[in-house]
Amino acid sequence: MSQLTEREILAALSKVNDPELHRDLVSLNMVQNVRISGGDVKLRIDLTTPACPLKGKIQGDVEAALRAVPGVNAVDIEWGAQVRHGQRQDKGVNFIPGVKNVILVGAGKGGVGKSTVALNLAVALQKEGAKVGLLDADFYGPSVPIMTGVHGKPVSKDGRTLEPMDAHGLKVMSIGFLVEPDQAMVWRGPMLHSAITQLLRDVNWGELDYLVLDLPPGTGDVPLSLAQIVKAAGVVLVSTPQDVALADVVKAKAMFDRVSVPVLGIVENMTEFVCPHCQQSTPIFSNGGAGRAAEAMGIPLLGQIPLDLAIRIGGDKGAPVTAEYPDSKQAEAFRAMARNIAGRVSVHTHQVKLPVFNLG
């Protein structure tokens, strides 16, 4: 029997596709460090995100492809991740050069739990192994300081940039850290644009795989300003199942389409209430609305988050459920959502060439 070669192994894996990117693992440079000892094959697969939603399928396909190679007895896969850089540089300027991907979290209306989703998304991505930051861009109602339990004001080590706050493994920044709690924000477009630019450019974010931006609700100045400043990997729209919230999601999608920000999909929050005593489920805000809306708009339903007391308590006391109870059913709902979002980001990073929208 002839000795196995790395060429044979790579040839077999060149027929295995990443199920989301629809390209083979070899051309995507995901196969690394192939080692052969007799009939034993060891290699590393570098996923496009540590939160890959289809890791299990990739593993099964790789093992099946290699076991079909004559002479292969055993397959040992080591897993890694290399999140690809999705930021653009316009005219040589990159406001956040260390940040690979910006994920916007928005909603057509207030009161749907957008900030809860944004925070738990960020923590869930961090729990999966990514380097994550969270920027509270809801200037009129910053809630991240309360929901993370972070107090105090940011400091500057070099006199030029602010150091983000640390919370639950995240780098966090909010306008709420910079103004007094009872101070009303009465800024208009130009001031908002300037403040957003500073929080992106003048904060020492360091090296991040994902920066999650919690947007204010609606379709006003902040999302438009962000479309000018950064090329976001995409926006996640949050809604409850009720018709009035979903109608506003349709408007929000139309706005993001207009400014060339890809809509990654919908997260349905407060899907149902599960009684902690009898475990009976009650769809308080109707049933299945976000799924039907997602299908009608041709975008994925990225997750369904229950209306749960533990999630609300965690937000009020600064201990998000994904950090406080990472093995709970509530946290797993956010983790599943985060994996789906990370997968969609990888697709857009690899396959979509996004035009630059210019409001001027």
C-alpha positions as CSV (number, residue, x, y, z in Angstrom):
1,M,0.0,0.0,0.0
2,S,1.4,3.4,-1.0
3,Q,1.9,6.0,1.7
4,L,-0.7,8.7,2.2
5,T,0.3,12.1,1.0
6,E,-0.9,15.6,1.9
7,R,-1.8,16.1,-1.7
8,E,-4.3,13.3,-1.5
9,I,-5.8,14.7,1.7
10,L,-6.2,18.2,0.2
11,A,-7.7,16.7,-3.0
12,A,-10.4,15.0,-0.9
13,L,-11.1,18.1,1.1
14,S,-11.3,20.2,-2.0
15,K,-14.6,18.4,-2.6
16,V,-16.0,19.5,0.8
17,N,-17.9,22.8,0.7
18,D,-18.6,25.2,3.5
19,P,-22.4,24.8,3.6
20,E,-23.0,28.6,3.9
21,L,-20.3,30.0,1.7
22,H,-20.8,27.2,-1.0
23,R,-17.0,27.1,-1.6
24,D,-14.6,24.3,-0.8
25,L,-12.6,24.3,2.4
26,V,-9.2,24.2,0.6
27,S,-9.8,27.3,-1.6
28,L,-11.2,29.1,1.4
29,N,-7.8,28.4,3.2
30,M,-9.7,26.7,6.0
31,V,-7.5,23.5,6.0
32,Q,-4.3,23.9,8.0
33,N,-1.4,21.9,9.4
34,V,-2.1,18.5,7.8
35,R,-0.1,15.7,9.6
36,I,0.0,12.1,8.4
37,S,1.3,9.1,10.5
38,G,0.6,5.8,8.8
39,G,-3.2,5.7,8.3
40,D,-3.8,8.5,10.9
41,V,-4.6,11.9,9.6
42,K,-4.5,15.0,11.9
43,L,-5.4,18.5,10.6
44,R,-6.8,21.9,11.7
45,I,-9.9,23.4,10.3
46,D,-10.1,27.2,10.7
47,L,-13.7,28.2,10.7
48,T,-14.8,31.6,9.5
49,T,-16.2,32.3,13.0
50,P,-15.8,30.6,16.4
51,A,-19.6,30.8,16.5
52,C,-20.1,28.7,13.4
53,P,-23.7,27.4,13.3
54,L,-22.8,24.5,11.0
55,K,-19.6,23.2,12.6
56,G,-21.2,19.8,13.2
57,K,-22.0,19.4,9.5
58,I,-18.6,20.5,8.4
59,Q,-17.0,18.0,10.8
60,G,-19.2,15.2,9.5
61,D,-18.5,16.0,5.8
62,V,-14.7,16.3,6.5
63,E,-14.6,12.9,8.3
64,A,-16.7,11.2,5.6
65,A,-14.5,12.6,2.8
66,L,-11.2,11.6,4.4
67,R,-12.4,8.1,5.4
68,A,-13.2,7.5,1.8
69,V,-9.5,8.0,0.9
70,P,-7.8,4.6,0.7
71,G,-5.4,4.0,3.6
72,V,-7.0,6.5,6.0
73,N,-7.8,4.8,9.3
74,A,-8.5,7.6,11.7
75,V,-9.2,11.3,11.5
76,D,-8.4,13.9,14.2
77,I,-9.6,17.4,13.7
78,E,-8.4,20.4,15.7
79,W,-10.7,23.4,15.4
80,G,-9.7,27.0,15.1
81,A,-11.3,30.2,13.8
82,Q,-10.2,33.1,11.7
83,V,-12.8,35.8,11.5
84,R,-12.3,37.6,8.2
85,H,-12.1,41.4,8.0
86,G,-15.2,43.0,6.6
87,Q,-14.3,46.7,7.2
88,R,-13.7,49.0,4.3
89,Q,-11.2,51.8,4.0
90,D,-12.4,54.9,2.1
91,K,-9.7,57.2,0.8
92,G,-7.2,55.7,3.1
93,V,-9.2,56.3,6.3
94,N,-10.5,53.5,8.6
95,F,-12.2,54.8,11.7
96,I,-11.9,51.5,13.6
97,P,-9.0,49.6,12.0
98,G,-8.8,46.9,14.6
99,V,-12.5,45.9,14.3
100,K,-13.2,43.2,11.7
101,N,-17.0,43.4,11.6
102,V,-19.6,45.8,12.7
103,I,-23.0,44.4,13.5
104,L,-25.9,46.8,13.9
105,V,-28.9,45.9,16.0
106,G,-32.0,48.0,15.2
107,A,-35.7,48.0,15.5
108,G,-38.6,49.8,13.8
109,K,-40.0,50.9,17.1
110,G,-39.1,51.1,20.8
111,G,-40.1,48.6,23.5
112,V,-39.3,45.4,21.6
113,G,-36.1,44.5,23.7
114,K,-33.5,45.7,21.2
115,S,-30.9,46.5,23.8
116,T,-31.5,43.2,25.5
117,V,-30.9,41.4,22.3
118,A,-27.8,43.5,21.5
119,L,-26.2,42.9,24.9
120,N,-26.9,39.2,25.0
121,L,-25.8,38.8,21.4
122,A,-22.4,40.4,22.3
123,V,-22.0,38.2,25.4
124,A,-23.0,35.1,23.4
125,L,-20.5,35.8,20.7
126,Q,-17.8,36.3,23.4
127,K,-18.8,33.0,25.1
128,E,-18.3,31.3,21.7
129,G,-14.7,32.5,21.7
130,A,-14.8,35.7,19.7
131,K,-13.3,39.1,20.7
132,V,-16.3,41.4,21.0
133,G,-17.2,45.0,21.8
134,L,-20.5,46.7,22.4
135,L,-21.3,50.3,21.6
136,D,-24.5,51.8,22.9
137,A,-25.4,54.2,20.1
138,D,-28.9,54.9,21.5
139,F,-28.1,58.5,22.4
140,Y,-31.6,59.4,23.5
141,G,-32.1,56.4,25.8
142,P,-28.7,54.7,26.7
143,S,-29.5,51.6,28.7
144,V,-26.3,49.6,28.4
145,P,-24.7,51.1,31.6
146,I,-27.6,49.7,33.6
147,M,-27.8,46.5,31.8
148,T,-24.1,45.7,32.1
149,G,-23.9,46.9,35.7
150,V,-21.0,49.2,34.8
151,H,-20.5,52.5,36.7
152,G,-17.9,55.3,36.5
153,K,-16.4,57.2,33.6
154,P,-13.9,56.1,30.9
155,V,-10.3,57.2,31.2
156,S,-7.7,58.2,28.6
157,K,-4.2,56.7,28.9
158,D,-2.7,58.8,26.0
159,G,-4.8,62.0,26.2
160,R,-6.3,61.2,22.8
161,T,-8.4,58.1,23.0
162,L,-10.8,56.8,25.6
163,E,-10.4,53.3,27.1
164,P,-13.6,51.3,26.8
165,M,-15.2,49.9,29.9
166,D,-15.0,46.2,30.7
167,A,-18.1,44.2,31.3
168,H,-18.7,40.4,31.1
169,G,-15.7,39.9,28.8
170,L,-16.8,42.7,26.5
171,K,-15.3,46.1,25.7
172,V,-18.2,48.5,26.2
173,M,-18.8,52.2,25.5
174,S,-21.9,54.3,25.9
175,I,-22.8,57.9,25.8
176,G,-24.4,57.1,29.2
177,F,-20.8,56.8,30.7
178,L,-20.0,60.4,29.5
179,V,-23.1,62.4,30.6
180,E,-24.9,62.6,33.9
181,P,-27.8,60.1,34.3
182,D,-30.5,62.8,34.4
183,Q,-29.1,64.8,31.5
184,A,-31.5,65.0,28.5
185,M,-29.9,64.6,25.1
186,V,-31.4,67.2,22.8
187,W,-28.9,66.8,19.9
188,R,-29.8,67.1,16.3
189,G,-28.2,65.6,13.2
190,P,-24.8,67.3,13.0
191,M,-24.1,66.8,16.7
192,L,-25.2,63.1,16.6
193,H,-23.0,62.5,13.6
194,S,-20.0,64.0,15.4
195,A,-20.7,62.0,18.6
196,I,-21.0,58.8,16.7
197,T,-17.7,59.5,14.8
198,Q,-15.9,60.1,18.1
199,L,-17.2,57.0,19.8
200,L,-16.0,54.9,16.8
201,R,-12.7,56.7,16.1
202,D,-11.6,58.0,19.5
203,V,-12.2,54.8,21.6
204,N,-9.4,52.3,21.9
205,W,-11.3,49.3,20.7
206,G,-8.2,47.3,20.0
207,E,-8.5,44.1,18.0
208,L,-12.1,42.8,17.8
209,D,-13.8,40.2,15.7
210,Y,-17.2,41.9,16.2
211,L,-18.4,45.3,17.4
212,V,-22.1,45.2,18.2
213,L,-23.9,48.6,17.8
214,D,-27.1,49.1,19.7
215,L,-29.0,51.6,17.6
216,P,-31.8,53.9,18.7
217,P,-35.2,52.7,17.5
218,G,-36.7,54.0,14.2
219,T,-35.1,55.3,11.1
220,G,-33.5,58.6,12.1
221,D,-30.2,60.3,12.0
222,V,-28.0,57.7,13.8
223,P,-28.5,54.8,11.3
224,L,-28.0,57.2,8.4
225,S,-24.8,58.6,10.0
226,L,-23.5,55.1,10.5
227,A,-24.1,54.2,6.9
228,Q,-21.8,57.1,6.0
229,I,-19.0,56.2,8.4
230,V,-18.7,52.4,8.4
231,K,-19.5,49.5,6.2
232,A,-21.4,47.4,8.6
233,A,-21.4,43.6,8.1
234,G,-25.2,44.0,8.4
235,V,-28.1,44.8,10.6
236,V,-30.2,42.6,12.8
237,L,-33.8,43.7,13.2
238,V,-35.6,43.0,16.4
239,S,-39.4,42.7,16.7
240,T,-42.0,41.2,18.8
241,P,-44.6,38.9,17.1
242,Q,-47.4,41.5,17.1
243,D,-48.5,43.2,13.9
244,V,-47.8,46.7,14.9
245,A,-44.1,45.9,15.6
246,L,-43.7,43.9,12.4
247,A,-45.1,46.7,10.3
248,D,-42.3,49.0,11.6
249,V,-39.7,46.3,10.8
250,V,-40.8,46.4,7.2
251,K,-40.1,50.2,7.2
252,A,-36.8,49.7,8.9
253,K,-35.7,47.1,6.3
254,A,-36.7,49.5,3.5
255,M,-34.5,52.2,5.1
256,F,-31.4,49.9,5.5
257,D,-31.9,48.6,1.9
258,R,-31.9,52.2,0.7
259,V,-28.5,52.9,2.4
260,S,-27.0,49.7,1.3
261,V,-26.7,48.0,4.7
262,P,-27.5,44.3,4.3
263,V,-30.3,43.1,6.6
264,L,-29.0,39.8,8.2
265,G,-32.5,38.8,9.4
266,I,-35.1,39.2,12.1
267,V,-34.9,38.2,15.7
268,E,-38.3,37.6,17.3
269,N,-38.2,38.7,20.9
270,M,-40.8,37.8,23.5
271,T,-42.0,34.9,21.4
272,E,-43.9,33.3,24.2
273,F,-44.1,33.3,27.9
274,V,-43.3,30.0,29.7
275,C,-44.9,29.8,33.1
276,P,-42.1,28.9,35.6
277,H,-44.6,26.9,37.7
278,C,-46.6,24.8,35.2
279,Q,-44.3,25.2,32.1
280,Q,-47.2,26.1,29.9
281,S,-46.4,28.3,27.0
282,T,-48.5,31.4,26.2
283,P,-47.9,33.5,23.0
284,I,-48.8,36.8,24.6
285,F,-47.9,38.9,21.5
286,S,-49.5,36.6,18.9
287,N,-47.8,33.6,17.3
288,G,-45.4,33.2,14.3
289,G,-45.5,36.8,13.1
290,A,-41.8,37.3,12.7
291,G,-41.4,34.1,10.8
292,R,-44.1,35.1,8.3
293,A,-42.6,38.6,8.0
294,A,-39.1,37.2,7.4
295,E,-40.4,34.9,4.7
296,A,-42.3,37.7,3.0
297,M,-39.2,40.0,3.0
298,G,-36.9,37.2,1.9
299,I,-34.7,37.3,5.0
300,P,-33.9,34.7,7.7
301,L,-35.5,34.3,11.1
302,L,-32.4,34.4,13.1
303,G,-33.8,33.4,16.5
304,Q,-36.8,33.4,18.8
305,I,-36.2,34.6,22.4
306,P,-38.8,33.9,25.1
307,L,-40.5,36.4,27.3
308,D,-38.8,35.3,30.5
309,L,-38.5,36.7,34.0
310,A,-34.8,35.7,34.3
311,I,-33.9,37.7,31.2
312,R,-35.7,40.8,32.5
313,I,-34.1,40.5,36.0
314,G,-30.7,40.0,34.5
315,G,-31.0,43.2,32.5
316,D,-32.2,45.2,35.5
317,K,-29.4,44.1,37.8
318,G,-26.6,44.3,35.2
319,A,-26.1,40.6,34.8
320,P,-27.3,39.4,31.4
321,V,-28.6,35.9,31.4
322,T,-26.0,34.7,28.9
323,A,-23.3,35.7,31.4
324,E,-25.0,34.8,34.6
325,Y,-26.6,31.5,33.6
326,P,-24.7,30.5,30.4
327,D,-26.1,26.9,30.5
328,S,-29.7,27.9,30.9
329,K,-32.4,27.5,28.2
330,Q,-32.7,31.2,28.0
331,A,-29.0,31.6,27.3
332,E,-29.1,28.9,24.7
333,A,-31.8,30.8,22.8
334,F,-29.4,33.7,22.6
335,R,-26.4,31.5,21.8
336,A,-28.4,29.9,18.9
337,M,-29.3,33.3,17.6
338,A,-25.7,34.5,17.9
339,R,-24.4,31.5,15.9
340,N,-27.0,32.2,13.1
341,I,-25.9,35.9,13.0
342,A,-22.2,35.0,12.9
343,G,-22.9,32.7,10.0
344,R,-24.7,35.4,8.1
345,V,-21.9,37.8,8.7
346,S,-19.4,35.3,7.3
347,V,-21.5,34.9,4.2
348,H,-21.6,38.7,3.6
349,T,-17.9,39.1,4.4
350,H,-17.0,36.5,1.8
351,Q,-19.5,37.0,-0.9
352,V,-21.0,40.4,-1.0
353,K,-19.3,43.5,-2.4
354,L,-21.3,46.3,-0.8
355,P,-21.6,49.7,-2.4
356,V,-20.7,52.8,-0.4
357,F,-23.7,55.0,0.3
358,N,-23.1,58.7,0.3
359,L,-25.8,61.0,1.7
360,G,-24.0,64.0,0.3
